[in-house]
Amino acid sequence: MKKIESFVAKKEQEIAAAYKSVTAHAEYIAFLEAAVKDYYETGMEKFYSTFEEFGQTFTSEYDAAGILTGMAACSYWQAAVGFAANPDQQGYNRLLNALHYNIQALLKCEEQGKIEESIFSTDIALYIILATIYFPKDVAPLLQYFSFYVKTKKELMDAPLYADLLGKADVIPLMMFVTASSGVQLPDDHIKQYVHADIAPAYRKAMDQLYSEDPVVVTAWINEMANDHIAKSKDNWTLAFNHLTWQYFPVEIIALLVMRARKGLSNDFIDNPLLHHFKPFMVP
């Protein structure tokens, strides 16, 4: 467990550094906040920011998806720093709300028929898992976007080099399990073809034993998933947890434990350091 404790401490330090970096650009944050306000209140779709450098004035153009993605990052670092210091319900809600900005950005991309290049198949699967648990109204359009993504990125998704990567052996099959368990149907078969024949053992065990009433059985698959989470938390876009966002917030485990709680099953016995801050919120 010491390895997991060290991992959590390191992620909290990285998040604090990210937040410090973001807050150094107060003008950019003010621009994002004003742009998001205009987007929601007036439906504005294009935004312009000007800055001066070396005596010249430059103008940057952003669309709504870009604004929402930027706001997601800024608000997430702030929320995560606050939650790490004081893990209460209000702080947890701030984390969820920050993540929801990225969901809204993906929905805007789906509406416009475009791809958000900084968000990969693994991220989309994780956002769908998150939405299934906390934002169910967003699940169907997110699945539509995912179908559009895999069709658009077919050459990448079909590349033999990535046969068991890009979430195919872990978060994509888990996403399908979570959505199916919630009664949500896939829009078509395009996503289904990217489920690897050999699902990662930790994920297979978690899905098979999710509703076990034996604390020993549940603890075993949670610990295996936690170890898998750490192993795949690297700066490698082909792995499930390439982004610091997910490295700190193990949504794949949290979602499963919320599903257990909604079945009336206890999670009180869970004692894994990766989940310590999140455990009080894994409730129906």
Backbone torsions as a table, in degrees:
resi	resn	phi	psi	omega
1	MET	NA	-19.8	179.6
2	LYS	-61.7	-36.5	179.1
3	LYS	-62.5	-41.5	-179.1
4	ILE	-69.8	-40.9	177.4
5	GLU	-60.0	-41.5	178.2
6	SER	-65.5	-39.1	178.6
7	PHE	-61.3	-48.2	-179.0
8	VAL	-61.3	-44.5	179.9
9	ALA	-61.2	-40.8	179.8
10	LYS	-65.3	-41.9	180.0
11	LYS	-65.4	-37.3	177.3
12	GLU	-64.5	-37.2	176.8
13	GLN	-66.6	-42.2	-179.8
14	GLU	-65.5	-38.3	178.1
15	ILE	-66.6	-41.2	177.6
16	ALA	-61.6	-39.1	178.7
17	ALA	-67.6	-40.0	178.2
18	ALA	-64.1	-41.5	179.1
19	TYR	-64.8	-41.4	178.5
20	LYS	-62.0	-40.6	179.3
21	SER	-64.4	-43.2	-179.0
22	VAL	-66.2	-44.1	-176.2
23	THR	-69.4	-12.0	175.8
24	ALA	-73.1	-11.0	-178.8
25	HIS	-115.9	68.5	-175.0
26	ALA	-61.1	-35.9	-179.0
27	GLU	-65.7	-38.4	179.6
28	TYR	-66.2	-42.5	178.9
29	ILE	-62.8	-43.1	178.8
30	ALA	-62.2	-39.5	177.5
31	PHE	-62.6	-46.0	179.2
32	LEU	-60.7	-45.9	-178.4
33	GLU	-61.0	-42.5	179.3
34	ALA	-67.7	-39.6	-179.2
35	ALA	-66.3	-43.6	178.6
36	VAL	-62.5	-40.2	177.9
37	LYS	-61.3	-44.1	178.7
38	ASP	-65.1	-37.9	-179.9
39	TYR	-61.5	-47.2	-177.6
40	TYR	-73.5	-35.9	-174.0
41	GLU	-86.5	-32.9	-174.6
42	THR	-120.6	-9.6	-178.3
43	GLY	78.1	14.8	179.6
44	MET	-58.1	139.9	-175.1
45	GLU	-114.9	-20.2	-179.8
46	LYS	-121.5	139.6	-176.1
47	PHE	-136.6	145.8	-175.6
48	TYR	-130.4	134.6	178.7
49	SER	-124.9	133.1	179.1
50	THR	-114.4	147.1	176.1
51	PHE	-150.1	158.0	-178.9
52	GLU	-112.1	139.9	178.3
53	GLU	-151.9	130.2	-179.5
54	PHE	54.6	36.9	176.5
55	GLY	78.9	5.3	179.3
56	GLN	-114.9	152.1	178.4
57	THR	-104.0	129.7	-179.5
58	PHE	-119.0	146.9	178.7
59	THR	-123.5	130.5	177.0
60	SER	-110.7	139.3	179.2
61	GLU	-108.6	137.1	179.2
62	TYR	-128.8	144.4	171.4
63	ASP	-97.3	177.8	-175.0
64	ALA	-62.7	-40.2	-180.0
65	ALA	-62.5	-40.6	178.7
66	GLY	-64.6	-39.1	178.3
67	ILE	-65.2	-44.5	-179.3
68	LEU	-66.1	-38.5	177.6
69	THR	-64.6	-42.9	177.6
70	GLY	-63.3	-42.2	179.2
71	MET	-66.0	-35.1	178.1
72	ALA	-59.6	-46.1	-178.8
73	ALA	-63.8	-50.5	-177.6
74	CYS	-60.8	-46.9	-177.1
75	SER	-71.5	-30.2	180.0
76	TYR	-68.4	-45.6	-179.7
77	TRP	-60.9	-42.4	178.7
78	GLN	-63.2	-45.5	-178.8
79	ALA	-65.6	-40.8	-177.6
80	ALA	-67.6	-40.0	177.1
81	VAL	-62.3	-44.3	179.3
82	GLY	-65.4	-39.9	-179.0
83	PHE	-68.6	-38.6	178.9
84	ALA	-61.8	-36.3	-179.9
85	ALA	-78.5	-33.9	-176.6
86	ASN	-146.1	84.3	-174.6
87	PRO	-76.8	75.7	178.6
88	ASP	-110.3	179.2	-176.5
89	GLN	-62.3	-40.6	179.8
90	GLN	-61.7	-41.8	178.9
91	GLY	-66.6	-37.6	177.8
92	TYR	-64.8	-41.6	177.9
93	ASN	-62.3	-36.6	177.9
94	ARG	-64.4	-39.9	176.8
95	LEU	-60.0	-47.5	-179.6
96	LEU	-62.7	-42.5	-179.9
97	ASN	-64.3	-37.9	177.9
98	ALA	-64.3	-43.6	178.0
99	LEU	-64.2	-30.2	-178.4
100	HIS	-67.7	-24.6	175.0
101	TYR	-59.3	-40.7	179.3
102	ASN	-69.2	-35.0	175.1
103	ILE	-60.8	-44.2	179.3
104	GLN	-64.3	-35.3	177.0
105	ALA	-63.6	-41.7	178.6
106	LEU	-66.9	-37.7	177.7
107	LEU	-65.5	-35.4	176.2
108	LYS	-66.3	-40.2	176.0
109	CYS	-62.0	-41.7	178.7
110	GLU	-61.5	-41.1	179.0
111	GLU	-63.3	-37.8	-175.4
112	GLN	-92.7	-6.3	-179.4
113	GLY	67.3	42.0	179.6
114	LYS	-130.4	163.6	-179.6
115	ILE	-105.1	134.1	170.9
116	GLU	-86.9	105.1	-168.4
117	GLU	-67.8	-20.1	-178.0
118	SER	-87.1	-3.5	-179.4
119	ILE	-117.1	120.6	-171.7
120	PHE	-99.0	-179.8	-178.1
121	SER	-58.1	-38.0	178.6
122	THR	-62.9	-44.0	180.0
123	ASP	-62.7	-43.5	-178.3
124	ILE	-61.7	-43.9	178.2
125	ALA	-59.7	-41.6	-179.0
126	LEU	-69.3	-37.4	176.4
127	TYR	-66.3	-33.6	177.3
128	ILE	-68.9	-40.1	174.9
129	ILE	-60.0	-47.0	178.2
130	LEU	-58.3	-47.0	-177.7
131	ALA	-65.2	-37.7	-179.9
132	THR	-59.2	-36.6	-178.0
133	ILE	-83.5	-41.1	-169.8
134	TYR	-116.2	-25.1	-176.5
135	PHE	-132.8	62.4	-170.7
136	PRO	-58.4	-28.2	179.8
137	LYS	-66.1	-20.0	-177.8
138	ASP	-90.2	-7.6	-171.8
139	VAL	-65.7	-49.4	-176.9
140	ALA	-58.2	-49.8	178.5
141	PRO	-67.0	-30.2	175.8
142	LEU	-65.6	-39.1	176.4
143	LEU	-64.7	-37.3	175.4
144	GLN	-61.3	-42.8	179.2
145	TYR	-64.6	-41.3	-179.4
146	PHE	-62.8	-42.0	176.8
147	SER	-60.6	-43.9	177.5
148	PHE	-61.9	-41.0	-179.0
149	TYR	-61.7	-50.3	-175.8
150	VAL	-68.0	-29.9	175.7
151	LYS	-69.9	-42.8	-179.7
152	THR	-67.7	-37.0	-177.4
153	LYS	-101.0	29.6	-174.7
154	LYS	-55.9	-43.1	-178.8
155	GLU	-61.1	-42.0	178.1
156	LEU	-67.8	-48.5	-176.2
157	MET	-65.6	-28.3	-178.4
158	ASP	-90.9	-5.4	-175.6
159	ALA	-61.9	127.5	-179.8
160	PRO	-55.1	-31.2	-179.9
161	LEU	-58.9	-29.2	-176.3
162	TYR	-110.3	28.0	-173.7
163	ALA	-55.6	-39.8	-178.4
164	ASP	-115.6	20.5	179.7
165	LEU	-115.1	-166.7	179.0
166	LEU	60.8	24.1	177.8
167	GLY	88.9	0.3	-172.9
168	LYS	-65.7	-28.9	-177.6
169	ALA	-103.2	-0.8	-177.3
170	ASP	-137.8	-79.2	-169.5
171	VAL	-75.5	-25.8	176.8
172	ILE	-70.5	-49.7	175.1
173	PRO	-61.0	-34.6	177.4
174	LEU	-65.9	-41.2	177.0
175	MET	-58.3	-43.6	179.7
176	MET	-65.3	-37.4	177.7
177	PHE	-65.1	-46.3	-177.8
178	VAL	-65.7	-45.1	-179.3
179	THR	-67.0	-42.1	179.1
180	ALA	-63.0	-38.5	179.1
181	SER	-65.2	-22.9	178.9
182	SER	-95.5	4.8	177.4
183	GLY	81.3	18.2	-179.1
184	VAL	-94.7	132.4	179.5
185	GLN	-98.2	146.2	175.1
186	LEU	-69.4	147.0	-179.4
187	PRO	-69.1	-26.1	179.9
188	ASP	-165.1	-167.5	-176.6
189	ASP	-97.0	5.1	-174.8
190	HIS	-65.8	-36.9	179.8
191	ILE	-74.0	-42.0	-173.3
192	LYS	-55.4	-32.4	-176.9
193	GLN	-69.4	-11.9	-179.2
194	TYR	-102.2	27.3	170.0
195	VAL	-97.5	117.2	-177.3
196	HIS	-66.5	146.0	-179.0
197	ALA	-61.9	-34.4	180.0
198	ASP	-106.8	92.6	179.2
199	ILE	-70.0	142.3	179.4
200	ALA	-49.8	132.1	-174.5
201	PRO	-53.0	-40.4	-179.3
202	ALA	-62.4	-39.1	-179.0
203	TYR	-72.3	-41.5	178.3
204	ARG	-61.3	-45.3	180.0
205	LYS	-63.3	-41.9	-179.7
206	ALA	-61.8	-43.9	-179.5
207	MET	-68.6	-39.1	-178.5
208	ASP	-71.7	-31.9	-172.2
209	GLN	-115.1	18.3	-175.1
210	LEU	-53.6	-45.2	-173.1
211	TYR	-99.5	22.6	175.2
212	SER	-64.0	144.7	176.7
213	GLU	-99.2	6.4	179.7
214	ASP	-94.1	111.4	-178.9
215	PRO	-56.2	-33.2	-179.7
216	VAL	-66.0	-42.9	179.8
217	VAL	-64.7	-47.2	-177.8
218	VAL	-66.2	-42.9	178.8
219	THR	-59.3	-37.7	-178.1
220	ALA	-63.7	-47.9	-177.6
221	TRP	-73.5	-29.9	175.6
222	ILE	-63.4	-45.8	-179.6
223	ASN	-64.0	-37.2	177.3
224	GLU	-66.5	-40.6	178.2
225	MET	-68.0	-36.3	177.3
226	ALA	-63.7	-42.5	178.0
227	ASN	-65.8	-39.5	176.6
228	ASP	-63.5	-40.2	178.9
229	HIS	-58.4	-46.4	-178.9
230	ILE	-66.7	-41.9	-178.7
231	ALA	-62.0	-30.7	-176.8
232	LYS	-102.5	10.5	176.3
233	SER	-94.0	77.8	-176.8
234	LYS	-136.9	160.7	177.1
235	ASP	-77.2	72.7	-176.4
236	ASN	-149.6	107.8	-171.3
237	TRP	-65.4	-11.9	178.3
238	THR	-84.6	-11.4	-178.4
239	LEU	-95.1	160.8	-172.1
240	ALA	-62.4	-36.8	-171.8
241	PHE	-119.8	55.5	-179.7
242	ASN	-66.6	-33.6	-176.3
243	HIS	-92.4	141.0	178.1
244	LEU	-55.9	-32.2	177.8
245	THR	-49.5	-51.3	-176.9
246	TRP	-80.6	-29.2	179.0
247	GLN	-59.5	-39.2	179.8
248	TYR	-80.4	-36.2	-172.8
249	PHE	-109.9	94.4	-174.7
250	PRO	-77.4	71.0	-172.8
251	VAL	-60.9	-29.7	-177.7
252	GLU	-64.8	-32.6	178.5
253	ILE	-86.8	-42.0	179.1
254	ILE	-56.4	-45.5	-178.4
255	ALA	-59.3	-44.1	-179.2
256	LEU	-64.2	-38.6	-178.5
257	LEU	-73.3	-32.0	172.9
258	VAL	-65.2	-39.7	177.4
259	MET	-61.3	-40.2	175.7
260	ARG	-61.2	-46.8	-177.9
261	ALA	-60.8	-36.4	-179.7
262	ARG	-70.3	-16.1	174.3
263	LYS	-91.8	3.7	180.0
264	GLY	83.7	12.4	-179.5
265	LEU	-91.3	143.8	-176.8
266	SER	-79.5	141.6	171.0
267	ASN	-116.2	11.8	-173.4
268	ASP	-62.1	-27.1	-175.9
269	PHE	-79.6	-8.8	-174.9
270	ILE	-68.0	132.3	-176.8
271	ASP	-145.2	58.3	177.5
272	ASN	-109.4	128.3	-175.9
273	PRO	-56.3	-27.3	179.3
274	LEU	-64.3	-24.2	-173.4
275	LEU	-110.6	-0.7	-172.5
276	HIS	-52.7	-48.7	-178.0
277	HIS	-69.8	-26.7	-173.3
278	PHE	-93.8	-17.5	-174.2
279	LYS	-53.4	-42.7	-178.0
280	PRO	-62.8	-16.4	-174.2
281	PHE	-105.0	2.9	177.3
282	MET	-87.9	68.1	-174.4
283	VAL	-126.4	167.0	-179.0
284	PRO	-57.0	NA	NA
